[in-house]
Amino acid sequence: MTCPADDDDCPVVPAASEKPPVPDHVQEAIRTLIRWAGDDPAREGLLDTPARVARAWREYCAGYAEDPAIHLARQFEEVGGYNEIVVLKDIPFQSHCEHHMAPITGKAAIAYLPRDKVVGISKLARVLHGYARRLQIQERLTAEVAQCIWDNLRPHGVAVVIEAQHGCMTGRGVRTPGVGMVTSRLYGTFLSDPRSRKEVLSLMGY
């Protein structure tokens, strides 16, 4: 929309590159944390840190503003008679643990056995990221991704395996780097049929 230069009633549309404002109370909360950690938020290198941290956390937690199920809304029935397992593996993701707000970094494998419909493979990764971009624990993240696919695709089976490292363990506390945690959630035939379970976990690399 183009407005006359002297039109005071014309709404101001921020430029696409304009950074969103950060409320003062949010910035002050981060300054308080900096002081408590032992530094001075007024020193030059930290002057803009509160706003940067706040914007970063809005990005880290962008999953709260979306329903991951929306990515599974578009489904395809023309699959040429394909009725075998679909696997997407080594999907990188990052989340933050709800206990220490420390990073969780890892990879996921997602599989399903279609009933009569499939989705674009990128949508499986989008479901993962939708839940990962929230404060999480790995067990719940695994369960949420599997449940979402099970409820919305209604396949014969769903399997989700997540392997990740936790900053709350590698960077503090016991300080044990290199340790990975593996969680899984199975539904349908992958849970009830040992042969199907063995096949899907083998395809996933487990």
Kinemage of the C-alpha trace (Angstrom):
@kinemage 1
@onewidth
@group {chain A} dominant
@subgroup {mainchain}
@vectorlist {calphas} color= white
{ca met a 1} P 0.000 0.000 0.000
{ca thr a 2} L 1.260 3.479 -0.901
{ca cys a 3} L 0.221 6.430 1.275
{ca pro a 4} L 0.666 10.190 0.803
{ca ala a 5} L 3.660 11.555 2.670
{ca asp a 6} L 1.427 13.849 4.764
{ca asp a 7} L -1.200 11.212 5.655
{ca asp a 8} L -0.910 10.735 9.463
{ca asp a 9} L -3.624 8.050 9.447
{ca cys a 10} L -1.669 5.767 7.163
{ca pro a 11} L -0.592 2.618 9.063
{ca val a 12} L 3.121 2.107 9.448
{ca val a 13} L 4.272 -1.231 8.060
{ca pro a 14} L 7.688 -2.252 9.434
{ca ala a 15} L 10.334 -3.232 6.924
{ca ala a 16} L 10.905 -6.957 6.490
{ca ser a 17} L 14.429 -6.591 7.888
{ca glu a 18} L 13.294 -4.579 10.929
{ca lys a 19} L 13.939 -6.415 14.187
{ca pro a 20} L 10.910 -6.966 16.427
{ca pro a 21} L 10.886 -4.831 19.582
{ca val a 22} L 11.670 -6.461 22.914
{ca pro a 23} L 9.699 -5.276 25.973
{ca asp a 24} L 11.736 -3.522 28.660
{ca his a 25} L 10.759 -5.997 31.375
{ca val a 26} L 12.097 -8.885 29.268
{ca gln a 27} L 15.419 -7.126 28.707
{ca glu a 28} L 15.661 -6.248 32.402
{ca ala a 29} L 15.129 -9.895 33.329
{ca ile a 30} L 18.132 -10.824 31.172
{ca arg a 31} L 20.213 -8.012 32.682
{ca thr a 32} L 19.364 -9.400 36.120
{ca leu a 33} L 20.613 -12.822 35.049
{ca ile a 34} L 23.842 -11.297 33.708
{ca arg a 35} L 24.428 -9.509 37.033
{ca trp a 36} L 23.695 -12.691 38.972
{ca ala a 37} L 26.187 -14.581 36.793
{ca gly a 38} L 28.855 -12.048 37.793
{ca asp a 39} L 29.109 -9.644 34.875
{ca asp a 40} L 28.059 -6.057 34.236
{ca pro a 41} L 25.195 -5.634 31.729
{ca ala a 42} L 26.220 -1.997 31.298
{ca arg a 43} L 29.603 -2.772 29.792
{ca glu a 44} L 29.996 -2.185 26.067
{ca gly a 45} L 30.019 -5.802 24.943
{ca leu a 46} L 26.782 -6.584 26.768
{ca leu a 47} L 24.706 -3.495 26.000
{ca asp a 48} L 22.714 -5.154 23.218
{ca thr a 49} L 22.834 -8.666 24.655
{ca pro a 50} L 19.436 -8.568 26.439
{ca ala a 51} L 17.574 -7.780 23.217
{ca arg a 52} L 19.583 -10.334 21.255
{ca val a 53} L 18.951 -13.064 23.825
{ca ala a 54} L 15.248 -12.287 23.930
{ca arg a 55} L 14.894 -12.470 20.145
{ca ala a 56} L 16.920 -15.687 20.081
{ca trp a 57} L 14.591 -17.297 22.603
{ca arg a 58} L 11.533 -16.282 20.604
{ca glu a 59} L 13.149 -18.140 17.703
{ca tyr a 60} L 14.165 -21.144 19.825
{ca cys a 61} L 10.580 -21.437 21.062
{ca ala a 62} L 8.779 -20.676 17.795
{ca gly a 63} L 7.025 -24.044 18.025
{ca tyr a 64} L 4.574 -22.681 20.592
{ca ala a 65} L 3.054 -20.512 17.866
{ca glu a 66} L 2.231 -23.411 15.532
{ca asp a 67} L 0.275 -26.637 15.430
{ca pro a 68} L 2.666 -29.242 13.973
{ca ala a 69} L -0.307 -31.280 12.728
{ca ile a 70} L -0.949 -28.628 10.068
{ca his a 71} L 2.046 -29.971 8.140
{ca leu a 72} L 0.259 -33.306 7.674
{ca ala a 73} L -2.949 -31.807 6.288
{ca arg a 74} L -2.017 -32.301 2.632
{ca gln a 75} L -1.957 -36.008 1.865
{ca phe a 76} L -1.593 -37.925 -1.395
{ca glu a 77} L -3.476 -41.046 -2.452
{ca glu a 78} L -1.778 -41.615 -5.829
{ca val a 79} L 1.160 -43.706 -4.651
{ca gly a 80} L 1.273 -46.328 -7.427
{ca gly a 81} L 0.231 -49.100 -5.100
{ca tyr a 82} L 3.143 -48.485 -2.715
{ca asn a 83} L 2.364 -50.046 0.659
{ca glu a 84} L 5.766 -50.533 2.280
{ca ile a 85} L 7.575 -48.655 5.040
{ca val a 86} L 8.494 -44.997 4.536
{ca val a 87} L 11.568 -43.917 6.508
{ca leu a 88} L 13.161 -40.502 6.941
{ca lys a 89} L 16.312 -40.715 9.044
{ca asp a 90} L 19.199 -38.608 10.282
{ca ile a 91} L 16.948 -35.550 10.657
{ca pro a 92} L 18.981 -32.986 12.617
{ca phe a 93} L 17.183 -30.929 15.250
{ca gln a 94} L 17.818 -28.641 18.191
{ca ser a 95} L 15.678 -28.115 21.254
{ca his a 96} L 16.118 -26.892 24.837
{ca cys a 97} L 15.485 -28.851 27.988
{ca glu a 98} L 12.771 -27.541 30.267
{ca his a 99} L 14.808 -28.201 33.415
{ca his a 100} L 17.927 -26.098 32.706
{ca met a 101} L 16.999 -24.495 29.358
{ca ala a 102} L 20.226 -26.010 28.023
{ca pro a 103} L 20.530 -27.156 24.381
{ca ile a 104} L 19.409 -30.572 23.228
{ca thr a 105} L 21.018 -31.433 19.894
{ca gly a 106} L 20.563 -34.614 17.965
{ca lys a 107} L 18.954 -36.484 15.125
{ca ala a 108} L 15.706 -38.320 14.608
{ca ala a 109} L 14.428 -41.175 12.477
{ca ile a 110} L 10.729 -41.223 11.600
{ca ala a 111} L 8.946 -44.097 9.860
{ca tyr a 112} L 5.383 -45.030 9.038
{ca leu a 113} L 3.615 -47.803 7.178
{ca pro a 114} L 0.993 -46.105 4.966
{ca arg a 115} L -2.579 -47.297 4.950
{ca asp a 116} L -3.724 -45.515 1.797
{ca lys a 117} L -2.113 -42.055 1.964
{ca val a 118} L 1.343 -40.513 2.187
{ca val a 119} L 2.709 -37.027 2.853
{ca gly a 120} L 5.674 -35.129 1.488
{ca ile a 121} L 8.778 -36.287 3.332
{ca ser a 122} L 9.732 -32.745 4.370
{ca lys a 123} L 6.513 -32.606 6.383
{ca leu a 124} L 7.802 -35.267 8.762
{ca ala a 125} L 10.810 -33.075 9.543
{ca arg a 126} L 8.518 -30.075 10.008
{ca val a 127} L 6.475 -31.979 12.579
{ca leu a 128} L 9.668 -32.793 14.469
{ca his a 129} L 10.840 -29.187 14.411
{ca gly a 130} L 7.426 -27.902 15.461
{ca tyr a 131} L 7.655 -29.846 18.703
{ca ala a 132} L 11.419 -29.421 19.144
{ca arg a 133} L 11.131 -25.621 19.123
{ca arg a 134} L 9.626 -25.662 22.596
{ca leu a 135} L 11.005 -26.339 26.039
{ca gln a 136} L 11.196 -30.118 26.043
{ca ile a 137} L 12.334 -33.373 27.503
{ca gln a 138} L 13.451 -35.946 24.961
{ca glu a 139} L 10.929 -38.546 26.056
{ca arg a 140} L 7.982 -36.220 25.497
{ca leu a 141} L 9.366 -34.945 22.196
{ca thr a 142} L 9.565 -38.520 20.915
{ca ala a 143} L 6.035 -39.300 22.043
{ca glu a 144} L 4.536 -36.094 20.620
{ca val a 145} L 6.008 -36.598 17.159
{ca ala a 146} L 4.822 -40.214 17.001
{ca gln a 147} L 1.335 -39.369 18.297
{ca cys a 148} L 0.894 -36.535 15.804
{ca ile a 149} L 1.740 -38.782 12.840
{ca trp a 150} L -0.407 -41.624 14.190
{ca asp a 151} L -3.447 -39.390 14.724
{ca asn a 152} L -3.265 -37.483 11.449
{ca leu a 153} L -2.073 -40.056 8.899
{ca arg a 154} L -3.789 -43.058 10.510
{ca pro a 155} L -1.175 -45.456 9.089
{ca his a 156} L -0.713 -49.125 9.926
{ca gly a 157} L 2.300 -48.255 12.040
{ca val a 158} L 4.511 -45.395 13.261
{ca ala a 159} L 8.036 -45.491 14.663
{ca val a 160} L 10.077 -42.571 15.987
{ca val a 161} L 13.618 -42.878 17.347
{ca ile a 162} L 15.522 -39.858 18.669
{ca glu a 163} L 19.190 -39.793 19.620
{ca ala a 164} L 20.517 -36.637 21.268
{ca gln a 165} L 23.067 -35.044 23.533
{ca his a 166} L 21.975 -32.818 26.403
{ca gly a 167} L 23.827 -29.667 27.386
{ca cys a 168} L 22.556 -29.993 30.944
{ca met a 169} L 24.698 -33.152 31.201
{ca thr a 170} L 27.633 -32.350 28.916
{ca gly a 171} L 28.220 -28.720 29.949
{ca arg a 172} L 27.278 -28.738 33.637
{ca gly a 173} L 26.594 -31.141 36.473
{ca val a 174} L 28.292 -34.444 35.691
{ca arg a 175} L 30.006 -32.827 32.652
{ca thr a 176} L 30.223 -35.941 30.527
{ca pro a 177} L 30.553 -35.001 26.827
{ca gly a 178} L 29.943 -37.527 24.090
{ca val a 179} L 27.095 -39.318 25.869
{ca gly a 180} L 23.988 -39.828 23.753
{ca met a 181} L 20.453 -40.632 24.872
{ca val a 182} L 18.144 -42.758 22.699
{ca thr a 183} L 14.354 -42.792 22.994
{ca ser a 184} L 11.726 -44.508 20.857
{ca arg a 185} L 7.970 -44.682 20.443
{ca leu a 186} L 6.182 -47.313 18.334
{ca tyr a 187} L 2.533 -47.598 17.321
{ca gly a 188} L 0.446 -50.092 15.404
{ca thr a 189} L 2.061 -52.989 13.612
{ca phe a 190} L 5.553 -51.810 14.629
{ca leu a 191} L 4.530 -52.362 18.230
{ca ser a 192} L 2.458 -55.524 17.903
{ca asp a 193} L 4.417 -57.465 15.245
{ca pro a 194} L 8.018 -58.392 16.196
{ca arg a 195} L 9.016 -58.901 12.551
{ca ser a 196} L 7.747 -55.470 11.523
{ca arg a 197} L 9.444 -53.896 14.519
{ca lys a 198} L 12.754 -55.548 13.633
{ca glu a 199} L 12.448 -54.435 10.005
{ca val a 200} L 11.677 -50.793 10.736
{ca leu a 201} L 14.394 -50.450 13.387
{ca ser a 202} L 16.887 -52.027 10.967
{ca leu a 203} L 15.923 -49.540 8.244
{ca met a 204} L 16.368 -46.753 10.775
{ca gly a 205} L 19.831 -48.034 11.645
{ca tyr a 206} L 19.041 -49.405 15.112
